[in-house]
Amino acid sequence: MNNLEIKDIDSQLNFPVRALINQQFNQTYALVMVDFGSVDTLADFPAGIAHFLEHKLFAKPTYNSDQRFAQFGAETNAFTSYTKTAFQFKCVGHVAENVATLLDLISQTYFTKENVAREQAIINQEIQMYADMPDWMIEQTTLNNLFPQDPIAQDIAGSIQSIKKITPQLLQQTYQQYYVPSNLRLYLAGQVNVSEVKAAINQALDKNIALQQLTQRQETVPLRLAPRKAVVHSQAVLSFKAQRPHFMVGIRVTPKAANLSAMILLQNQLDLLLELILGDMSKFHQNLTKEGLIDDSFGYNVVVERQYAFILISGESQHPQALLAQIESYLIQQQYCSELTVDNLELIRRDSIGAYLFAQDCLENLTTEACELDFYGVAINQVPRLLGQIQVSDLQSLALEVLQPANLTKTILYPE
C-alpha cells in the first residue's frame, strides 16, 4: 500500500474513474462495476436476470467482446454477486484499446431471440451443475431460512423456471433502468498512464453514441437496500448425494445504521469477532478439533452488502448434531467471552492488517475491493485505519446484539 498512488481521472462519463497506480506492476487491470445484482429483482423481473445480463452484454452485432479483448492481448472476466455486477480485463500494453472495448461492452446492447435462447441453454446447464453440489444445496437452504421470501435466498443465476421468462425486451428494460451513471464505477490499477486513459475515454465518447446515451441516463428505479424482515426459520435437515454429512449455521445480522459507510465498519467488526471466537487460535476451535468434531473443512464467511449482513459457519462432520449443539450453546450462552480480550484483539488485528496489505499485491483483489468500497464511500487506503479503531467493547456489544436465538438457523445435510 505504501507504493500505491490513488488518482481521480477527469472524464465526461458522469461516473467516477479512478487509478490505483503502482509502477512496480507491469500489468494494467481495469474493472467496471455496476451497483446491481441478484437481490435487485422486482416483481416483474425474473430471478437471475442480473447474471443473465452480465453474460449477454459480451454479445455485439458485429463482434464478441471476448474476441476483441483477446485481439489486444487482454484477458477478460465478469461476475455477478448479490448486489454487484462487474466486467474486467488485465493486459500488458494496448490499455487504450481495451478501455474502449470495456466501455463499449457496458454501453452497447445486442439482445435477440436467438442469442437469448442460446444463453438460456448455457445457464440452465450451469444451474444444474451447481444443483448437484452439496455445498450449494446447504447454503441455499440456509439463506432461505435466514431470509424467507427474499431474493437473496434464490441462486444468483436464477432457476430453470425463472430463466425461461427472460426475453430480449426484459433484458433491455433491466439494462435501461440499472445501468446508469449513478450505479457505475471504473477503476484501473497497476501500470496506469492517466493521460493515456483519459484520452482513450474521450475518444470512446466521441465515437460511441451508445456510450454518450449511457452517460446521460437517469436513475428511474431505486436499488433494494434492505431485505424483508420475515422470521428466521430455526432449522432444516436435508438428504442429498454426498460423501459425508455437511452442516451450516446461519446468523442474520440487522445493521443499525442506514449509512452505507457504516457497513464497512460492520464488516470489519464481524471479521475480527468471528476470528477471535471461532478462528484457529480460539480455544473453542482447538477443543472441537481435539474431540474430532471438526476438521480442515470447518470455516466461516461474513457477508455484508448494502443493508444485507449475515454469517455462515460451515463444514463437514461425522457428528453434525453434537457439533451444532456445541456451537449453538457456545454462541448463545456467551461462552466465547473469555476470548474477547485486549491482547487477543491486538494479535488478530495485526494479522488482519498484515493479510489485508499483503492481499493488495494481487491486482485483481486490489481493484475489485477498491471499486466496491467506493459504493460505500470508503477509500481502499482507509481500511487499516478502520481496523485500528475497533475496540474490544465494540465487539462485546456486537456479539450480544447479533448472537441471539432469533437470528440463528441450523442446517444438516446427510448423505442419501
GIPENOR-V783517 format. One record per pair of residues at least 12 apart in sequence whose C-alpha atoms are under 6 Angstrom apart, sorted by the first residue. I is the first residue (numbers start at 0). J is the second residue. Records with the same first field share a line. If there is no record, write none. Layout:
I->J ; J
This chain:
2->21
3->20 ; 21
4->19 ; 20
5->18 ; 19
6->18
12->214
13->180 ; 214
14->180 ; 183 ; 184
15->184
16->185 ; 186
17->186
18->186 ; 187 ; 188
19->188
20->188 ; 189 ; 191
21->189
22->190
24->189 ; 190
25->190
26->90 ; 91 ; 189 ; 190
27->89 ; 90 ; 188 ; 189 ; 190
28->88 ; 89 ; 187 ; 188
29->87 ; 88 ; 186 ; 187
30->86 ; 87 ; 185 ; 186
31->85 ; 86 ; 184 ; 185
32->84 ; 85 ; 183 ; 184
33->83 ; 84 ; 182 ; 183
34->83 ; 182
35->82 ; 83 ; 84
36->49 ; 80 ; 81 ; 82 ; 83 ; 84
37->49 ; 81 ; 155
38->81 ; 150 ; 151
39->223
45->161
46->157 ; 161
47->155 ; 156 ; 157
50->79 ; 156
56->108
59->109
73->89 ; 90
74->88 ; 89
75->87 ; 88
95->199
99->203
106->209 ; 210
107->209
110->167
111->167
123->159
144->231 ; 232
145->231
149->227
179->216
180->214
224->305 ; 306
225->306
233->408
234->408 ; 409 ; 410
235->410
236->410 ; 411 ; 412
237->412
238->412 ; 413 ; 414 ; 415
239->414 ; 415
240->414 ; 415
241->414
244->315 ; 316 ; 412 ; 413 ; 414
245->314 ; 315 ; 411 ; 412
246->313 ; 314 ; 410 ; 411
247->312 ; 313 ; 409 ; 410
248->311 ; 312 ; 408 ; 409
249->310 ; 311 ; 407 ; 408
250->309 ; 310 ; 406 ; 407
251->309 ; 406
252->308 ; 309 ; 401
259->375
260->375 ; 376
266->303
276->335
292->316
293->316
296->314
297->313 ; 314
298->312 ; 313
299->311 ; 312
331->402 ; 403
352->383
